[in-house]
Amino acid sequence: MPPTLFRRLVRACLAGAAGLAGPLAATAATIVIGPERQPATFAEALDRAKDGDEIVVLPGTYKGVTGVIGQKKLTIRGQGERPVILFDGKLAEGKAIFVVKNGDVRLENLTFRGARAADGDGAGVLLQQGRLEVVRCAFFDNEHGLVTSNAAGAELTVLESEFAHAPREVGGLNHLLYVGAIKTFTLTGSRLHNGFEGHLVKSRARDNHILYNMIRDGAQGEASYEVDLPAGGRATLIGNVISQSPRSQNPVLISYGSEGKRWDDNALVLSHNTLISEGWRPAWFLRVHNDRVSGMGEVLALNNLVVGAGLFELGALGTGARFKGNRPAMLGMLADVVTGAFELPPDSFWRGSVPDPRRAFGRDLAPKAEFDWPAIVRAIPADRVRWAPGAFQR
């Protein structure tokens, strides 16, 4: 697979960091482990690892592995076919398969599956403090896939990962991705599907960047909100497919500010998203709780494609929201919903009908990439002159 725009950016950042690291980079070691003698081998590797080291995990199933990651800088990377870290009756600190205490940690090419805790809040990964980067990982059948604390300085970046298959536990409110009141949350090129009662994405972060994802519950999904931003904050959603299942337990797709104001700076930008209701009942595509977020900043909605019956602009009533270039559609107007082709066909009359997103609101809100299957991003050519509403320009 050729490197995507975002992989190149990540590699450039890592290369720059390595250049600044000096002695730390020079002494970094690589520790390789295999699926035999588990979980002892993993525990030994984690105990041996020094700041700046890398643990390489060979393909296989690692049953009962848990870890508390306390290094200042550490990478844990699966090699080849994605290794599976499978819950087997215990969690680190009784909370998650991996607990990241602090520092700068990168998890790459790993699957976390089946986490269960005594209190019903078991997670694949828990970020308590510091910076966590999750790249090409998968979180399946966990009570919560990935969770963060409310550490004000923490940062979470998730790239090209998959979250799915919330347990069918009535009253469990299991969220696939659950972000606390941290500094920054970025979700890019990822796929979230098959929830149950809880939300697909829930974040109370101060700054939220949700870009080029497939947030679609699917035919069997029974999630509540697709995207929940209950504490407000600054939120930018560009180039996502956000689709509600016919079995959804709540008509709202995107909810903002339901718990009231937590942050001083509150604003919401939606640009070039494809918002879909796949059920028969009308959806509430956007709901901004303006009555609970005093001093609400700007609300902008540009060139979104709204598919199915329901409320969109009325969901931001009283916010002074500005809407431009948004277009309505029905499921039959998309290329092929059954196969996941959510773009408008080449002969759609909506293609070329929307304003240039690089200038429409006096700033550049154009998508720079778009989601591609199974969970990657691919760049959009920078010289594009005609734009289609929604997440896809292909």
Buried (B, 14 or more C-beta within 10 A) or exposed (E): EEEBBBBEEBEEEEEEEBEEBEEBEEEBEEBEBBBEEBBEBBBEBBEEBBBBBBBBBBBBEBBBBBBBBBBEBBBBBBBEEBBBBBBBEEBBEEBBBBBBBBBBBBBBBBBBBBBBBEEBBBBBBBBBBBBBBBBBBBBBBBBBBBBBBBBEEBBBBBBBBBBBBBBEBEEBBBBBBBBBBBBBBBBBBBBBBBBBBBBBBBBBBBBBBBBBBBBBBBEEBBBBBBBBBBBBBBBBBBBBBBBBBBBBBBBBBBBBBBBEBBBEEBBBBBBBBBBBBBBEEEBBBBBBBBEBBEEBBBBBBBBBBBBBBBBBEEBBEEBEBEBBBBBBBEBEBBBEBEEBBBBBEEEBEBBEBBEBBEEBBEEEBBBBBBBBEEBBBBEBEEEBEEBBBBBBBE
